[in-house]
Amino acid sequence: GGEPLRAAFAGIVERASEAPPPVQTHRISWGFDISQANVTIRPGDTVTWMFDQADIPHDVVSGLRGAADAGSLFKSERQSTGEFSYTFANTGVFPYHCTPHFSMRGAITVTEDPPSPSPSPSPSPSPAPTARRKVECGRAGRCSEDAGWADPSEKHEVRCCSDTNLGGGWRQNGGCDVWAESDGPEMGDCHERKTFVEAAAICSDAGARLCTA
């Protein structure tokens, strides 16, 4: 009669409820802005790093910088466009980094527990002026308040500051307490035009900080 049929149907429903969740692909915009670098996923999920800084090549290398096993799990080519993907089969925490840029690093956490749902983002407030400081403001006479701000996408001359002398090219101008180095025209233009975020990363990689005031 109907009883065996109901029992069989209940078994189908129970097995369906135990099915694993579908695998997902998580995308990370990989550049000097590392706000997306740390993600939590499930086993079987794929992470895709997207390279979208056409003038600056990056790579994605598993492990901690300088560790003996760095790159043993995954390692991309150094590239400025395109994508690189890796599927994580096992649980654990997997750090990774960009070889040429010290400030670019993150970690992928793989867990059987579902990630907590992200709250609905609230409207972003207007960026603080300090986040948009002109990168050339370390130079004498270039920090007037009426011309001291710039859009984040604008590119300017890079100038790095340090409390100590970091070697050739670093100078301490009269009346200044810090040492500075400029990659402007007089030093080969190697970093002459960069955005604020790019310039900050260049100075960080040099063991210094971006001159902003």
C-alpha positions as CSV (number, residue, x, y, z in Angstrom):
1,G,0.0,0.0,0.0
2,G,1.0,3.6,0.6
3,E,3.3,3.0,3.6
4,P,6.3,1.5,1.7
5,L,6.0,4.2,-0.9
6,R,6.1,6.9,1.8
7,A,9.1,5.3,3.4
8,A,11.0,5.1,0.1
9,F,10.2,8.7,-0.7
10,A,11.4,9.8,2.8
11,G,14.7,8.0,2.0
12,I,15.1,9.9,-1.2
13,V,14.5,13.2,0.6
14,E,17.0,12.3,3.3
15,R,19.7,11.4,0.8
16,A,19.1,14.6,-1.2
17,S,19.5,16.7,1.9
18,E,22.9,15.1,2.6
19,A,24.3,16.0,-0.9
20,P,27.4,18.2,-0.7
21,P,27.0,21.8,-1.7
22,P,28.0,22.7,-5.2
23,V,31.6,23.7,-5.8
24,Q,32.2,27.4,-6.4
25,T,34.7,29.7,-8.1
26,H,36.0,32.6,-6.0
27,R,37.5,35.5,-7.9
28,I,40.3,37.8,-6.5
29,S,41.4,41.0,-8.2
30,W,45.1,40.6,-7.7
31,G,47.0,43.9,-7.5
32,F,48.4,46.4,-4.9
33,D,44.9,46.6,-3.3
34,I,44.9,43.4,-1.3
35,S,41.5,43.9,0.3
36,Q,40.2,40.7,-1.5
37,A,43.3,38.6,-0.8
38,N,41.9,36.6,2.2
39,V,39.0,34.3,1.4
40,T,37.3,31.3,3.1
41,I,36.1,28.4,0.8
42,R,35.1,24.8,0.9
43,P,37.1,21.8,-0.4
44,G,36.7,21.5,-4.1
45,D,36.2,25.2,-4.7
46,T,38.4,27.0,-7.2
47,V,40.1,30.4,-6.6
48,T,40.8,32.5,-9.7
49,W,43.2,35.4,-9.5
50,M,42.6,38.1,-12.1
51,F,45.5,40.3,-13.2
52,D,44.2,43.7,-14.3
53,Q,47.2,46.1,-14.0
54,A,48.4,46.1,-17.6
55,D,51.6,48.0,-16.8
56,I,52.7,46.1,-13.7
57,P,53.3,42.3,-13.8
58,H,52.5,40.1,-10.7
59,D,52.6,36.4,-9.9
60,V,50.8,34.2,-7.4
61,V,53.0,31.8,-5.5
62,S,51.9,29.4,-2.7
63,G,53.5,29.5,0.7
64,L,55.2,32.2,2.7
65,R,57.8,34.4,1.1
66,G,61.3,32.9,1.3
67,A,60.0,29.5,2.7
68,A,61.6,26.3,1.4
69,D,58.2,25.1,0.1
70,A,57.2,28.3,-1.6
71,G,55.6,27.5,-5.0
72,S,55.3,23.8,-4.3
73,L,51.4,23.9,-4.3
74,F,50.9,26.4,-7.1
75,K,52.8,29.1,-9.0
76,S,51.7,31.3,-11.8
77,E,53.7,33.0,-14.5
78,R,54.5,36.6,-13.9
79,Q,51.8,38.4,-15.9
80,S,50.0,41.8,-16.0
81,T,46.8,40.5,-17.7
82,G,44.7,37.3,-17.7
83,E,43.9,34.9,-15.0
84,F,45.3,32.1,-12.9
85,S,43.2,29.4,-11.2
86,Y,43.8,26.7,-8.6
87,T,41.3,24.2,-7.1
88,F,41.8,23.4,-3.4
89,A,41.0,19.8,-2.5
90,N,42.1,19.7,1.2
91,T,41.2,21.7,4.3
92,G,43.7,24.0,5.8
93,V,45.1,27.6,5.6
94,F,47.2,28.2,2.5
95,P,49.2,31.5,2.4
96,Y,50.4,32.9,-0.9
97,H,52.2,36.0,-2.1
98,C,53.5,38.0,-5.1
99,T,57.3,37.4,-5.6
100,P,58.3,41.0,-6.7
101,H,56.0,42.9,-4.4
102,F,56.5,42.5,-0.6
103,S,53.1,44.1,0.3
104,M,51.1,41.7,-1.8
105,R,50.2,38.6,0.2
106,G,47.1,36.7,1.4
107,A,45.7,33.4,2.6
108,I,43.0,30.9,1.4
109,T,41.2,29.2,4.3
110,V,39.6,25.9,3.2
111,T,37.1,24.5,5.7
112,E,34.2,22.0,5.7
113,D,32.2,24.6,7.7
114,P,30.3,27.0,5.5
115,P,31.6,30.5,5.5
116,S,29.5,33.0,7.3
117,P,27.3,35.0,4.9
118,S,28.7,38.4,4.2
119,P,26.5,41.2,5.5
120,S,24.9,43.5,2.9
121,P,27.4,46.2,2.3
122,S,26.5,49.6,3.6
123,P,27.0,52.6,1.3
124,S,30.6,53.6,1.2
125,P,31.4,57.0,2.7
126,S,33.3,59.5,0.7
127,P,37.0,58.7,0.9
128,A,39.0,60.6,3.4
129,P,41.3,63.2,1.8
130,T,44.4,61.5,3.3
131,A,43.6,58.5,1.1
132,R,44.0,60.7,-2.0
133,R,47.1,62.7,-1.1
134,K,49.3,63.6,-4.1
135,V,52.3,61.3,-4.1
136,E,54.7,64.2,-5.0
137,C,53.8,66.0,-1.8
138,G,57.2,65.0,-0.3
139,R,59.0,67.6,-2.4
140,A,59.5,71.1,-1.2
141,G,56.9,73.6,-2.3
142,R,54.4,71.0,-3.6
143,C,52.2,70.5,-0.6
144,S,50.0,73.6,-0.7
145,E,46.5,72.8,0.5
146,D,44.9,74.4,-2.6
147,A,46.7,71.9,-4.8
148,G,47.5,69.1,-2.5
149,W,44.7,66.6,-3.4
150,A,44.3,64.2,-6.4
151,D,42.0,61.5,-7.6
152,P,43.2,57.9,-6.8
153,S,43.5,57.1,-10.5
154,E,45.9,60.0,-11.2
155,K,49.6,59.3,-11.6
156,H,52.3,61.3,-10.0
157,E,56.0,61.2,-9.2
158,V,57.1,58.7,-6.6
159,R,59.1,59.9,-3.6
160,C,59.9,57.6,-0.7
161,C,61.0,58.7,2.9
162,S,62.9,56.9,5.6
163,D,64.1,57.8,9.1
164,T,67.5,56.3,8.2
165,N,69.8,56.4,5.2
166,L,69.0,53.4,3.0
167,G,72.0,53.8,0.6
168,G,72.8,55.3,-2.7
169,G,70.4,57.9,-3.9
170,W,69.0,58.7,-0.5
171,R,69.5,62.3,0.6
172,Q,68.8,64.4,3.6
173,N,67.9,68.0,2.6
174,G,68.7,70.9,4.9
175,G,66.1,71.3,7.6
176,C,64.7,67.8,7.1
177,D,64.7,65.0,9.7
178,V,64.1,62.2,7.2
179,W,66.0,60.8,4.3
180,A,64.3,60.8,0.9
181,E,64.7,59.2,-2.5
182,S,63.0,60.3,-5.7
183,D,62.6,58.3,-8.9
184,G,61.9,61.4,-11.0
185,P,63.7,62.4,-14.2
186,E,67.0,63.0,-12.4
187,M,67.1,59.4,-11.4
188,G,66.1,57.6,-14.5
189,D,62.3,57.8,-14.5
190,C,62.1,54.2,-13.3
191,H,59.1,55.0,-11.1
192,E,58.2,58.4,-12.3
193,R,54.4,58.0,-12.9
194,K,52.4,55.9,-10.4
195,T,49.1,56.0,-8.6
196,F,49.0,56.5,-4.8
197,V,48.5,52.8,-4.2
198,E,51.3,51.7,-6.6
199,A,53.7,54.3,-5.2
200,A,53.0,53.2,-1.6
201,A,53.9,49.6,-2.6
202,I,57.1,50.7,-4.2
203,C,58.2,52.5,-1.1
204,S,57.2,49.6,1.1
205,D,59.2,47.2,-1.0
206,A,62.2,49.5,-0.5
207,G,61.8,49.3,3.3
208,A,60.6,52.9,3.4
209,R,57.3,54.8,3.3
210,L,55.7,57.1,0.8
211,C,56.3,60.8,1.4
212,T,52.9,62.4,1.7
213,A,53.5,65.5,3.8
